[in-house]
Amino acid sequence: MRTLQRYRMRTPSTGRETIVLAEPDVQYVDRETGERLEPVAQLLPLAPTVSELPWSIENLRFCNHCDQLAQRDLLDCPWCGQQMDSLAE
Ligand SMILES: [Zn+2]
């Protein structure tokens, strides 16, 4: 289970972006410029999560109980909590 949230962080002067598994109350700085990184976005899936798959369409499938989209690597649907059918492939 991952409990830390992933963020996209940007260095203001260069615009360079990096993905950081951020701990709360920690300041992250650019290794080259020493600038404080600015959080740009949180990455899905949000923590806490058991899945490391990003929510792009090829990593999703429909739950056979509630018909909601769920990550392919999950056994239990995050929406209705029921166990989804195993994947055919
Ligand atoms: Zn479901």
PDB file of the backbone (N, CA, C, O) and the ligand in Angstrom, with CONECT records:
HET     ZN  A 101       1
ATOM      1  N   MET A   1       0.848  -1.208   0.000  1.00  0.00           N
ATOM      2  CA  MET A   1       0.000   0.000   0.000  1.00  0.00           C
ATOM      3  C   MET A   1       0.874   1.246   0.000  1.00  0.00           C
ATOM      4  O   MET A   1       1.730   1.410   0.870  1.00  0.00           O
ATOM      5  N   ARG A   2       0.661   2.115  -0.966  1.00  0.00           N
ATOM      6  CA  ARG A   2       1.408   3.372  -1.017  1.00  0.00           C
ATOM      7  C   ARG A   2       0.607   4.436  -0.305  1.00  0.00           C
ATOM      8  O   ARG A   2      -0.567   4.639  -0.615  1.00  0.00           O
ATOM      9  N   THR A   3       1.225   5.124   0.651  1.00  0.00           N
ATOM     10  CA  THR A   3       0.506   6.162   1.385  1.00  0.00           C
ATOM     11  C   THR A   3       0.990   7.560   1.027  1.00  0.00           C
ATOM     12  O   THR A   3       0.312   8.540   1.337  1.00  0.00           O
ATOM     13  N   LEU A   4       2.153   7.675   0.380  1.00  0.00           N
ATOM     14  CA  LEU A   4       2.644   8.997  -0.019  1.00  0.00           C
ATOM     15  C   LEU A   4       2.064   9.373  -1.379  1.00  0.00           C
ATOM     16  O   LEU A   4       1.820   8.517  -2.229  1.00  0.00           O
ATOM     17  N   GLN A   5       1.853  10.665  -1.560  1.00  0.00           N
ATOM     18  CA  GLN A   5       1.260  11.164  -2.791  1.00  0.00           C
ATOM     19  C   GLN A   5       2.361  11.543  -3.788  1.00  0.00           C
ATOM     20  O   GLN A   5       3.367  12.145  -3.413  1.00  0.00           O
ATOM     21  N   ARG A   6       2.159  11.184  -5.057  1.00  0.00           N
ATOM     22  CA  ARG A   6       3.084  11.596  -6.109  1.00  0.00           C
ATOM     23  C   ARG A   6       2.684  12.969  -6.653  1.00  0.00           C
ATOM     24  O   ARG A   6       1.506  13.228  -6.900  1.00  0.00           O
ATOM     25  N   TYR A   7       3.674  13.842  -6.836  1.00  0.00           N
ATOM     26  CA  TYR A   7       3.439  15.172  -7.392  1.00  0.00           C
ATOM     27  C   TYR A   7       4.317  15.404  -8.599  1.00  0.00           C
ATOM     28  O   TYR A   7       5.432  14.889  -8.682  1.00  0.00           O
ATOM     29  N   ARG A   8       3.803  16.188  -9.539  1.00  0.00           N
ATOM     30  CA  ARG A   8       4.643  16.741 -10.593  1.00  0.00           C
ATOM     31  C   ARG A   8       5.158  18.061 -10.061  1.00  0.00           C
ATOM     32  O   ARG A   8       4.361  18.926  -9.696  1.00  0.00           O
ATOM     33  N   MET A   9       6.476  18.242 -10.005  1.00  0.00           N
ATOM     34  CA  MET A   9       7.082  19.451  -9.474  1.00  0.00           C
ATOM     35  C   MET A   9       7.863  20.148 -10.581  1.00  0.00           C
ATOM     36  O   MET A   9       8.449  19.507 -11.453  1.00  0.00           O
ATOM     37  N   ARG A  10       7.857  21.491 -10.523  1.00  0.00           N
ATOM     38  CA  ARG A  10       8.526  22.274 -11.568  1.00  0.00           C
ATOM     39  C   ARG A  10       9.548  23.204 -10.936  1.00  0.00           C
ATOM     40  O   ARG A  10       9.307  23.792  -9.881  1.00  0.00           O
ATOM     41  N   THR A  11      10.723  23.330 -11.614  1.00  0.00           N
ATOM     42  CA  THR A  11      11.713  24.310 -11.231  1.00  0.00           C
ATOM     43  C   THR A  11      11.349  25.632 -11.911  1.00  0.00           C
ATOM     44  O   THR A  11      11.308  25.686 -13.140  1.00  0.00           O
ATOM     45  N   PRO A  12      11.084  26.701 -11.148  1.00  0.00           N
ATOM     46  CA  PRO A  12      10.566  27.942 -11.751  1.00  0.00           C
ATOM     47  C   PRO A  12      11.450  28.517 -12.859  1.00  0.00           C
ATOM     48  O   PRO A  12      10.926  28.927 -13.895  1.00  0.00           O
ATOM     49  N   SER A  13      12.769  28.563 -12.678  1.00  0.00           N
ATOM     50  CA  SER A  13      13.617  29.249 -13.652  1.00  0.00           C
ATOM     51  C   SER A  13      13.805  28.447 -14.928  1.00  0.00           C
ATOM     52  O   SER A  13      13.923  29.035 -16.003  1.00  0.00           O
ATOM     53  N   THR A  14      13.836  27.131 -14.844  1.00  0.00           N
ATOM     54  CA  THR A  14      14.104  26.324 -16.034  1.00  0.00           C
ATOM     55  C   THR A  14      12.854  25.681 -16.608  1.00  0.00           C
ATOM     56  O   THR A  14      12.840  25.281 -17.772  1.00  0.00           O
ATOM     57  N   GLY A  15      11.795  25.576 -15.796  1.00  0.00           N
ATOM     58  CA  GLY A  15      10.590  24.904 -16.274  1.00  0.00           C
ATOM     59  C   GLY A  15      10.729  23.396 -16.305  1.00  0.00           C
ATOM     60  O   GLY A  15       9.819  22.699 -16.754  1.00  0.00           O
ATOM     61  N   ARG A  16      11.852  22.887 -15.836  1.00  0.00           N
ATOM     62  CA  ARG A  16      12.055  21.451 -15.826  1.00  0.00           C
ATOM     63  C   ARG A  16      11.116  20.821 -14.804  1.00  0.00           C
ATOM     64  O   ARG A  16      10.952  21.330 -13.696  1.00  0.00           O
ATOM     65  N   GLU A  17      10.498  19.694 -15.198  1.00  0.00           N
ATOM     66  CA  GLU A  17       9.552  19.042 -14.299  1.00  0.00           C
ATOM     67  C   GLU A  17      10.058  17.672 -13.900  1.00  0.00           C
ATOM     68  O   GLU A  17      10.752  16.998 -14.662  1.00  0.00           O
ATOM     69  N   THR A  18       9.702  17.280 -12.708  1.00  0.00           N
ATOM     70  CA  THR A  18      10.114  15.987 -12.194  1.00  0.00           C
ATOM     71  C   THR A  18       8.987  15.414 -11.345  1.00  0.00           C
ATOM     72  O   THR A  18       8.155  16.153 -10.819  1.00  0.00           O
ATOM     73  N   ILE A  19       8.968  14.103 -11.219  1.00  0.00           N
ATOM     74  CA  ILE A  19       7.951  13.429 -10.399  1.00  0.00           C
ATOM     75  C   ILE A  19       8.557  13.126  -9.031  1.00  0.00           C
ATOM     76  O   ILE A  19       9.617  12.508  -8.935  1.00  0.00           O
ATOM     77  N   VAL A  20       7.881  13.564  -7.984  1.00  0.00           N
ATOM     78  CA  VAL A  20       8.381  13.384  -6.628  1.00  0.00           C
ATOM     79  C   VAL A  20       7.333  12.638  -5.800  1.00  0.00           C
ATOM     80  O   VAL A  20       6.154  12.995  -5.788  1.00  0.00           O
ATOM     81  N   LEU A  21       7.793  11.598  -5.115  1.00  0.00           N
ATOM     82  CA  LEU A  21       6.951  10.927  -4.128  1.00  0.00           C
ATOM     83  C   LEU A  21       7.117  11.718  -2.843  1.00  0.00           C
ATOM     84  O   LEU A  21       8.057  11.490  -2.081  1.00  0.00           O
ATOM     85  N   ALA A  22       6.198  12.650  -2.602  1.00  0.00           N
ATOM     86  CA  ALA A  22       6.429  13.696  -1.620  1.00  0.00           C
ATOM     87  C   ALA A  22       5.949  13.304  -0.228  1.00  0.00           C
ATOM     88  O   ALA A  22       4.857  12.761  -0.056  1.00  0.00           O
ATOM     89  N   GLU A  23       6.782  13.590   0.748  1.00  0.00           N
ATOM     90  CA  GLU A  23       6.371  13.459   2.145  1.00  0.00           C
ATOM     91  C   GLU A  23       5.810  14.786   2.605  1.00  0.00           C
ATOM     92  O   GLU A  23       6.270  15.842   2.170  1.00  0.00           O
ATOM     93  N   PRO A  24       4.812  14.743   3.486  1.00  0.00           N
ATOM     94  CA  PRO A  24       4.228  15.998   3.956  1.00  0.00           C
ATOM     95  C   PRO A  24       5.253  16.847   4.704  1.00  0.00           C
ATOM     96  O   PRO A  24       6.127  16.322   5.394  1.00  0.00           O
ATOM     97  N   ASP A  25       5.133  18.155   4.556  1.00  0.00           N
ATOM     98  CA  ASP A  25       5.965  19.113   5.283  1.00  0.00           C
ATOM     99  C   ASP A  25       7.449  19.033   4.933  1.00  0.00           C
ATOM    100  O   ASP A  25       8.291  19.446   5.731  1.00  0.00           O
ATOM    101  N   VAL A  26       7.779  18.515   3.765  1.00  0.00           N
ATOM    102  CA  VAL A  26       9.173  18.500   3.317  1.00  0.00           C
ATOM    103  C   VAL A  26       9.279  19.426   2.114  1.00  0.00           C
ATOM    104  O   VAL A  26       8.461  19.352   1.198  1.00  0.00           O
ATOM    105  N   GLN A  27      10.301  20.315   2.114  1.00  0.00           N
ATOM    106  CA  GLN A  27      10.542  21.190   0.972  1.00  0.00           C
ATOM    107  C   GLN A  27      11.477  20.472   0.007  1.00  0.00           C
ATOM    108  O   GLN A  27      12.524  19.963   0.408  1.00  0.00           O
ATOM    109  N   TYR A  28      11.094  20.434  -1.265  1.00  0.00           N
ATOM    110  CA  TYR A  28      11.938  19.801  -2.270  1.00  0.00           C
ATOM    111  C   TYR A  28      12.603  20.871  -3.118  1.00  0.00           C
ATOM    112  O   TYR A  28      11.955  21.822  -3.554  1.00  0.00           O
ATOM    113  N   VAL A  29      13.916  20.709  -3.352  1.00  0.00           N
ATOM    114  CA  VAL A  29      14.658  21.703  -4.125  1.00  0.00           C
ATOM    115  C   VAL A  29      15.287  21.036  -5.343  1.00  0.00           C
ATOM    116  O   VAL A  29      15.580  19.840  -5.345  1.00  0.00           O
ATOM    117  N   ASP A  30      15.488  21.863  -6.393  1.00  0.00           N
ATOM    118  CA  ASP A  30      16.146  21.396  -7.603  1.00  0.00           C
ATOM    119  C   ASP A  30      17.613  21.117  -7.295  1.00  0.00           C
ATOM    120  O   ASP A  30      18.300  21.941  -6.692  1.00  0.00           O
ATOM    121  N   ARG A  31      18.088  19.931  -7.721  1.00  0.00           N
ATOM    122  CA  ARG A  31      19.457  19.536  -7.406  1.00  0.00           C
ATOM    123  C   ARG A  31      20.480  20.471  -8.058  1.00  0.00           C
ATOM    124  O   ARG A  31      21.556  20.678  -7.497  1.00  0.00           O
ATOM    125  N   GLU A  32      20.174  21.039  -9.224  1.00  0.00           N
ATOM    126  CA  GLU A  32      21.151  21.860  -9.926  1.00  0.00           C
ATOM    127  C   GLU A  32      21.076  23.331  -9.533  1.00  0.00           C
ATOM    128  O   GLU A  32      22.108  23.971  -9.329  1.00  0.00           O
ATOM    129  N   THR A  33      19.870  23.869  -9.425  1.00  0.00           N
ATOM    130  CA  THR A  33      19.756  25.308  -9.177  1.00  0.00           C
ATOM    131  C   THR A  33      19.527  25.630  -7.709  1.00  0.00           C
ATOM    132  O   THR A  33      19.701  26.780  -7.303  1.00  0.00           O
ATOM    133  N   GLY A  34      19.145  24.660  -6.911  1.00  0.00           N
ATOM    134  CA  GLY A  34      18.887  24.908  -5.501  1.00  0.00           C
ATOM    135  C   GLY A  34      17.570  25.602  -5.234  1.00  0.00           C
ATOM    136  O   GLY A  34      17.258  25.938  -4.092  1.00  0.00           O
ATOM    137  N   GLU A  35      16.780  25.823  -6.309  1.00  0.00           N
ATOM    138  CA  GLU A  35      15.483  26.490  -6.136  1.00  0.00           C
ATOM    139  C   GLU A  35      14.469  25.553  -5.512  1.00  0.00           C
ATOM    140  O   GLU A  35      14.564  24.333  -5.647  1.00  0.00           O
ATOM    141  N   ARG A  36      13.506  26.131  -4.834  1.00  0.00           N
ATOM    142  CA  ARG A  36      12.407  25.340  -4.308  1.00  0.00           C
ATOM    143  C   ARG A  36      11.499  24.912  -5.454  1.00  0.00           C
ATOM    144  O   ARG A  36      11.117  25.731  -6.290  1.00  0.00           O
ATOM    145  N   LEU A  37      11.158  23.635  -5.490  1.00  0.00           N
ATOM    146  CA  LEU A  37      10.280  23.120  -6.542  1.00  0.00           C
ATOM    147  C   LEU A  37       8.837  23.502  -6.243  1.00  0.00           C
ATOM    148  O   LEU A  37       8.384  23.463  -5.099  1.00  0.00           O
ATOM    149  N   GLU A  38       8.130  23.872  -7.305  1.00  0.00           N
ATOM    150  CA  GLU A  38       6.715  24.214  -7.158  1.00  0.00           C
ATOM    151  C   GLU A  38       5.860  23.024  -7.567  1.00  0.00           C
ATOM    152  O   GLU A  38       6.040  22.483  -8.658  1.00  0.00           O
ATOM    153  N   PRO A  39       4.919  22.603  -6.698  1.00  0.00           N
ATOM    154  CA  PRO A  39       4.021  21.520  -7.107  1.00  0.00           C
ATOM    155  C   PRO A  39       3.110  21.989  -8.236  1.00  0.00           C
ATOM    156  O   PRO A  39       2.489  23.048  -8.137  1.00  0.00           O
ATOM    157  N   VAL A  40       3.032  21.209  -9.301  1.00  0.00           N
ATOM    158  CA  VAL A  40       2.202  21.559 -10.456  1.00  0.00           C
ATOM    159  C   VAL A  40       0.904  20.771 -10.424  1.00  0.00           C
ATOM    160  O   VAL A  40      -0.163  21.311 -10.719  1.00  0.00           O
ATOM    161  N   ALA A  41       0.992  19.493 -10.066  1.00  0.00           N
ATOM    162  CA  ALA A  41      -0.198  18.644 -10.095  1.00  0.00           C
ATOM    163  C   ALA A  41       0.032  17.424  -9.229  1.00  0.00           C
ATOM    164  O   ALA A  41       1.165  16.995  -9.011  1.00  0.00           O
ATOM    165  N   GLN A  42      -1.072  16.873  -8.738  1.00  0.00           N
ATOM    166  CA  GLN A  42      -1.020  15.568  -8.098  1.00  0.00           C
ATOM    167  C   GLN A  42      -1.262  14.521  -9.165  1.00  0.00           C
ATOM    168  O   GLN A  42      -2.062  14.727 -10.077  1.00  0.00           O
ATOM    169  N   LEU A  43      -0.568  13.395  -9.052  1.00  0.00           N
ATOM    170  CA  LEU A  43      -0.760  12.335 -10.032  1.00  0.00           C
ATOM    171  C   LEU A  43      -1.768  11.320  -9.503  1.00  0.00           C
ATOM    172  O   LEU A  43      -1.762  10.976  -8.321  1.00  0.00           O
ATOM    173  N   LEU A  44      -2.637  10.845 -10.401  1.00  0.00           N
ATOM    174  CA  LEU A  44      -3.571   9.774 -10.073  1.00  0.00           C
ATOM    175  C   LEU A  44      -2.861   8.438 -10.203  1.00  0.00           C
ATOM    176  O   LEU A  44      -1.969   8.348 -11.046  1.00  0.00           O
ATOM    177  N   PRO A  45      -3.166   7.408  -9.459  1.00  0.00           N
ATOM    178  CA  PRO A  45      -4.174   7.409  -8.407  1.00  0.00           C
ATOM    179  C   PRO A  45      -3.667   8.086  -7.138  1.00  0.00           C
ATOM    180  O   PRO A  45      -2.491   7.985  -6.791  1.00  0.00           O
ATOM    181  N   LEU A  46      -4.583   8.783  -6.449  1.00  0.00           N
ATOM    182  CA  LEU A  46      -4.213   9.472  -5.231  1.00  0.00           C
ATOM    183  C   LEU A  46      -3.905   8.473  -4.120  1.00  0.00           C
ATOM    184  O   LEU A  46      -4.518   7.410  -4.031  1.00  0.00           O
ATOM    185  N   ALA A  47      -2.938   8.840  -3.273  1.00  0.00           N
ATOM    186  CA  ALA A  47      -2.639   8.021  -2.101  1.00  0.00           C
ATOM    187  C   ALA A  47      -3.765   8.169  -1.088  1.00  0.00           C
ATOM    188  O   ALA A  47      -4.403   9.222  -1.079  1.00  0.00           O
ATOM    189  N   PRO A  48      -4.058   7.187  -0.232  1.00  0.00           N
ATOM    190  CA  PRO A  48      -3.408   5.867  -0.220  1.00  0.00           C
ATOM    191  C   PRO A  48      -4.010   4.952  -1.270  1.00  0.00           C
ATOM    192  O   PRO A  48      -5.220   4.959  -1.495  1.00  0.00           O
ATOM    193  N   THR A  49      -3.160   4.167  -1.910  1.00  0.00           N
ATOM    194  CA  THR A  49      -3.630   3.284  -2.966  1.00  0.00           C
ATOM    195  C   THR A  49      -2.775   2.037  -3.020  1.00  0.00           C
ATOM    196  O   THR A  49      -1.591   2.078  -2.685  1.00  0.00           O
ATOM    197  N   VAL A  50      -3.365   0.922  -3.440  1.00  0.00           N
ATOM    198  CA  VAL A  50      -2.589  -0.291  -3.641  1.00  0.00           C
ATOM    199  C   VAL A  50      -2.103  -0.382  -5.080  1.00  0.00           C
ATOM    200  O   VAL A  50      -1.283  -1.238  -5.409  1.00  0.00           O
ATOM    201  N   SER A  51      -2.607   0.499  -5.936  1.00  0.00           N
ATOM    202  CA  SER A  51      -2.268   0.421  -7.345  1.00  0.00           C
ATOM    203  C   SER A  51      -1.211   1.441  -7.719  1.00  0.00           C
ATOM    204  O   SER A  51      -1.284   2.594  -7.294  1.00  0.00           O
ATOM    205  N   GLU A  52      -0.231   1.031  -8.509  1.00  0.00           N
ATOM    206  CA  GLU A  52       0.774   1.962  -9.024  1.00  0.00           C
ATOM    207  C   GLU A  52       0.508   2.310 -10.486  1.00  0.00           C
ATOM    208  O   GLU A  52       1.301   3.016 -11.110  1.00  0.00           O
ATOM    209  N   LEU A  53      -0.594   1.823 -11.032  1.00  0.00           N
ATOM    210  CA  LEU A  53      -0.876   2.126 -12.435  1.00  0.00           C
ATOM    211  C   LEU A  53      -1.474   3.517 -12.575  1.00  0.00           C
ATOM    212  O   LEU A  53      -2.422   3.852 -11.864  1.00  0.00           O
ATOM    213  N   PRO A  54      -0.936   4.338 -13.482  1.00  0.00           N
ATOM    214  CA  PRO A  54      -1.604   5.609 -13.761  1.00  0.00           C
ATOM    215  C   PRO A  54      -2.955   5.374 -14.424  1.00  0.00           C
ATOM    216  O   PRO A  54      -3.178   4.333 -15.042  1.00  0.00           O
ATOM    217  N   TRP A  55      -3.856   6.346 -14.294  1.00  0.00           N
ATOM    218  CA  TRP A  55      -5.205   6.171 -14.826  1.00  0.00           C
ATOM    219  C   TRP A  55      -5.290   6.564 -16.291  1.00  0.00           C
ATOM    220  O   TRP A  55      -6.110   7.396 -16.679  1.00  0.00           O
ATOM    221  N   SER A  56      -4.430   5.955 -17.098  1.00  0.00           N
ATOM    222  CA  SER A  56      -4.619   6.135 -18.528  1.00  0.00           C
ATOM    223  C   SER A  56      -5.537   5.013 -19.005  1.00  0.00           C
ATOM    224  O   SER A  56      -5.657   3.973 -18.358  1.00  0.00           O
ATOM    225  N   ILE A  57      -6.184   5.241 -20.150  1.00  0.00           N
ATOM    226  CA  ILE A  57      -7.295   4.377 -20.546  1.00  0.00           C
ATOM    227  C   ILE A  57      -6.858   2.929 -20.721  1.00  0.00           C
ATOM    228  O   ILE A  57      -7.640   2.016 -20.454  1.00  0.00           O
ATOM    229  N   GLU A  58      -5.619   2.700 -21.167  1.00  0.00           N
ATOM    230  CA  GLU A  58      -5.190   1.311 -21.384  1.00  0.00           C
ATOM    231  C   GLU A  58      -4.949   0.561 -20.076  1.00  0.00           C
ATOM    232  O   GLU A  58      -4.785  -0.659 -20.088  1.00  0.00           O
ATOM    233  N   ASN A  59      -4.924   1.274 -18.949  1.00  0.00           N
ATOM    234  CA  ASN A  59      -4.747   0.611 -17.651  1.00  0.00           C
ATOM    235  C   ASN A  59      -6.056   0.447 -16.888  1.00  0.00           C
ATOM    236  O   ASN A  59      -6.057   0.047 -15.723  1.00  0.00           O
ATOM    237  N   LEU A  60      -7.173   0.758 -17.549  1.00  0.00           N
ATOM    238  CA  LEU A  60      -8.472   0.685 -16.879  1.00  0.00           C
ATOM    239  C   LEU A  60      -9.337  -0.415 -17.482  1.00  0.00           C
ATOM    240  O   LEU A  60      -9.144  -0.820 -18.628  1.00  0.00           O
ATOM    241  N   ARG A  61     -10.284  -0.886 -16.696  1.00  0.00           N
ATOM    242  CA  ARG A  61     -11.291  -1.816 -17.196  1.00  0.00           C
ATOM    243  C   ARG A  61     -12.601  -1.523 -16.474  1.00  0.00           C
ATOM    244  O   ARG A  61     -12.627  -0.834 -15.454  1.00  0.00           O
ATOM    245  N   PHE A  62     -13.688  -2.062 -17.025  1.00  0.00           N
ATOM    246  CA  PHE A  62     -14.992  -1.838 -16.416  1.00  0.00           C
ATOM    247  C   PHE A  62     -15.253  -2.910 -15.368  1.00  0.00           C
ATOM    248  O   PHE A  62     -15.047  -4.098 -15.615  1.00  0.00           O
ATOM    249  N   CYS A  63     -15.705  -2.481 -14.203  1.00  0.00           N
ATOM    250  CA  CYS A  63     -16.137  -3.424 -13.169  1.00  0.00           C
ATOM    251  C   CYS A  63     -17.373  -4.155 -13.687  1.00  0.00           C
ATOM    252  O   CYS A  63     -18.285  -3.536 -14.235  1.00  0.00           O
ATOM    253  N   ASN A  64     -17.397  -5.497 -13.506  1.00  0.00           N
ATOM    254  CA  ASN A  64     -18.552  -6.257 -13.999  1.00  0.00           C
ATOM    255  C   ASN A  64     -19.751  -6.190 -13.050  1.00  0.00           C
ATOM    256  O   ASN A  64     -20.801  -6.764 -13.340  1.00  0.00           O
ATOM    257  N   HIS A  65     -19.602  -5.501 -11.929  1.00  0.00           N
ATOM    258  CA  HIS A  65     -20.731  -5.336 -11.007  1.00  0.00           C
ATOM    259  C   HIS A  65     -21.393  -3.970 -11.163  1.00  0.00           C
ATOM    260  O   HIS A  65     -22.611  -3.875 -11.318  1.00  0.00           O
ATOM    261  N   CYS A  66     -20.571  -2.902 -11.122  1.00  0.00           N
ATOM    262  CA  CYS A  66     -21.170  -1.562 -11.122  1.00  0.00           C
ATOM    263  C   CYS A  66     -20.874  -0.790 -12.402  1.00  0.00           C
ATOM    264  O   CYS A  66     -21.359   0.328 -12.576  1.00  0.00           O
ATOM    265  N   ASP A  67     -20.077  -1.382 -13.305  1.00  0.00           N
ATOM    266  CA  ASP A  67     -19.809  -0.783 -14.614  1.00  0.00           C
ATOM    267  C   ASP A  67     -18.987   0.508 -14.531  1.00  0.00           C
ATOM    268  O   ASP A  67     -18.981   1.298 -15.475  1.00  0.00           O
ATOM    269  N   GLN A  68     -18.299   0.726 -13.414  1.00  0.00           N
ATOM    270  CA  GLN A  68     -17.403   1.877 -13.306  1.00  0.00           C
ATOM    271  C   GLN A  68     -16.004   1.470 -13.753  1.00  0.00           C
ATOM    272  O   GLN A  68     -15.653   0.290 -13.729  1.00  0.00           O
ATOM    273  N   LEU A  69     -15.207   2.460 -14.162  1.00  0.00           N
ATOM    274  CA  LEU A  69     -13.833   2.171 -14.562  1.00  0.00           C
ATOM    275  C   LEU A  69     -12.963   1.974 -13.321  1.00  0.00           C
ATOM    276  O   LEU A  69     -13.036   2.744 -12.363  1.00  0.00           O
ATOM    277  N   ALA A  70     -12.146   0.936 -13.360  1.00  0.00           N
ATOM    278  CA  ALA A  70     -11.234   0.632 -12.256  1.00  0.00           C
ATOM    279  C   ALA A  70      -9.882   0.238 -12.845  1.00  0.00           C
ATOM    280  O   ALA A  70      -9.797  -0.201 -13.992  1.00  0.00           O
ATOM    281  N   GLN A  71      -8.839   0.399 -12.056  1.00  0.00           N
ATOM    282  CA  GLN A  71      -7.507   0.029 -12.537  1.00  0.00           C
ATOM    283  C   GLN A  71      -7.417  -1.485 -12.732  1.00  0.00           C
ATOM    284  O   GLN A  71      -7.970  -2.260 -11.952  1.00  0.00           O
ATOM    285  N   ARG A  72      -6.717  -1.885 -13.777  1.00  0.00           N
ATOM    286  CA  ARG A  72      -6.665  -3.295 -14.166  1.00  0.00           C
ATOM    287  C   ARG A  72      -6.017  -4.177 -13.111  1.00  0.00           C
ATOM    288  O   ARG A  72      -6.369  -5.352 -13.000  1.00  0.00           O
ATOM    289  N   ASP A  73      -5.076  -3.644 -12.331  1.00  0.00           N
ATOM    290  CA  ASP A  73      -4.341  -4.512 -11.404  1.00  0.00           C
ATOM    291  C   ASP A  73      -5.057  -4.703 -10.076  1.00  0.00           C
ATOM    292  O   ASP A  73      -4.553  -5.406  -9.200  1.00  0.00           O
ATOM    293  N   LEU A  74      -6.223  -4.089  -9.913  1.00  0.00           N
ATOM    294  CA  LEU A  74      -6.955  -4.259  -8.653  1.00  0.00           C
ATOM    295  C   LEU A  74      -7.843  -5.499  -8.717  1.00  0.00           C
ATOM    296  O   LEU A  74      -8.394  -5.827  -9.767  1.00  0.00           O
ATOM    297  N   LEU A  75      -7.973  -6.182  -7.584  1.00  0.00           N
ATOM    298  CA  LEU A  75      -8.883  -7.324  -7.510  1.00  0.00           C
ATOM    299  C   LEU A  75     -10.276  -6.861  -7.114  1.00  0.00           C
ATOM    300  O   LEU A  75     -11.275  -7.328  -7.661  1.00  0.00           O
ATOM    301  N   ASP A  76     -10.335  -5.934  -6.151  1.00  0.00           N
ATOM    302  CA  ASP A  76     -11.620  -5.439  -5.681  1.00  0.00           C
ATOM    303  C   ASP A  76     -11.901  -4.075  -6.297  1.00  0.00           C
ATOM    304  O   ASP A  76     -11.025  -3.212  -6.352  1.00  0.00           O
ATOM    305  N   CYS A  77     -13.119  -3.897  -6.754  1.00  0.00           N
ATOM    306  CA  CYS A  77     -13.519  -2.632  -7.357  1.00  0.00           C
ATOM    307  C   CYS A  77     -13.436  -1.518  -6.302  1.00  0.00           C
ATOM    308  O   CYS A  77     -13.997  -1.665  -5.216  1.00  0.00           O
ATOM    309  N   PRO A  78     -12.739  -0.396  -6.607  1.00  0.00           N
ATOM    310  CA  PRO A  78     -12.656   0.687  -5.624  1.00  0.00           C
ATOM    311  C   PRO A  78     -13.984   1.427  -5.441  1.00  0.00           C
ATOM    312  O   PRO A  78     -14.132   2.197  -4.493  1.00  0.00           O
ATOM    313  N   TRP A  79     -14.949   1.203  -6.334  1.00  0.00           N
ATOM    314  CA  TRP A  79     -16.227   1.928  -6.265  1.00  0.00           C
ATOM    315  C   TRP A  79     -17.263   1.145  -5.490  1.00  0.00           C
ATOM    316  O   TRP A  79     -17.885   1.692  -4.579  1.00  0.00           O
ATOM    317  N   CYS A  80     -17.473  -0.137  -5.826  1.00  0.00           N
ATOM    318  CA  CYS A  80     -18.534  -0.904  -5.167  1.00  0.00           C
ATOM    319  C   CYS A  80     -17.957  -1.922  -4.191  1.00  0.00           C
ATOM    320  O   CYS A  80     -18.713  -2.511  -3.417  1.00  0.00           O
ATOM    321  N   GLY A  81     -16.642  -2.151  -4.201  1.00  0.00           N
ATOM    322  CA  GLY A  81     -16.006  -3.025  -3.227  1.00  0.00           C
ATOM    323  C   GLY A  81     -16.112  -4.504  -3.548  1.00  0.00           C
ATOM    324  O   GLY A  81     -15.588  -5.329  -2.801  1.00  0.00           O
ATOM    325  N   GLN A  82     -16.771  -4.858  -4.631  1.00  0.00           N
ATOM    326  CA  GLN A  82     -16.908  -6.271  -4.980  1.00  0.00           C
ATOM    327  C   GLN A  82     -15.698  -6.743  -5.779  1.00  0.00           C
ATOM    328  O   GLN A  82     -15.021  -5.962  -6.448  1.00  0.00           O
ATOM    329  N   GLN A  83     -15.452  -8.050  -5.686  1.00  0.00           N
ATOM    330  CA  GLN A  83     -14.323  -8.602  -6.439  1.00  0.00           C
ATOM    331  C   GLN A  83     -14.690  -8.684  -7.916  1.00  0.00           C
ATOM    332  O   GLN A  83     -15.740  -9.208  -8.287  1.00  0.00           O
ATOM    333  N   MET A  84     -13.794  -8.151  -8.749  1.00  0.00           N
ATOM    334  CA  MET A  84     -14.061  -8.122 -10.181  1.00  0.00           C
ATOM    335  C   MET A  84     -13.630  -9.446 -10.807  1.00  0.00           C
ATOM    336  O   MET A  84     -12.761 -10.136 -10.273  1.00  0.00           O
ATOM    337  N   ASP A  85     -14.242  -9.800 -11.947  1.00  0.00           N
ATOM    338  CA  ASP A  85     -13.850 -11.001 -12.678  1.00  0.00           C
ATOM    339  C   ASP A  85     -12.379 -10.932 -13.029  1.00  0.00           C
ATOM    340  O   ASP A  85     -11.845  -9.854 -13.291  1.00  0.00           O
ATOM    341  N   SER A  86     -11.725 -12.082 -13.032  1.00  0.00           N
ATOM    342  CA  SER A  86     -10.314 -12.091 -13.418  1.00  0.00           C
ATOM    343  C   SER A  86     -10.203 -11.745 -14.894  1.00  0.00           C
ATOM    344  O   SER A  86     -11.126 -11.971 -15.677  1.00  0.00           O
ATOM    345  N   LEU A  87      -9.053 -11.193 -15.255  1.00  0.00           N
ATOM    346  CA  LEU A  87      -8.856 -10.759 -16.630  1.00  0.00           C
ATOM    347  C   LEU A  87      -8.727 -11.966 -17.540  1.00  0.00           C
ATOM    348  O   LEU A  87      -8.152 -12.985 -17.160  1.00  0.00           O
ATOM    349  N   ALA A  88      -9.269 -11.842 -18.751  1.00  0.00           N
ATOM    350  CA  ALA A  88      -9.287 -12.965 -19.678  1.00  0.00           C
ATOM    351  C   ALA A  88      -7.906 -13.289 -20.231  1.00  0.00           C
ATOM    352  O   ALA A  88      -7.624 -14.438 -20.573  1.00  0.00           O
ATOM    353  N   GLU A  89      -7.045 -12.278 -20.320  1.00  0.00           N
ATOM    354  CA  GLU A  89      -5.753 -12.515 -20.994  1.00  0.00           C
ATOM    355  C   GLU A  89      -4.753 -13.258 -20.122  1.00  0.00           C
ATOM    356  O   GLU A  89      -3.632 -13.524 -20.556  1.00  0.00           O
TER     357      GLU A  89
HETATM  358 ZN    ZN A 101     -17.711  -2.108  -9.046  1.00  0.00          ZN2+
END
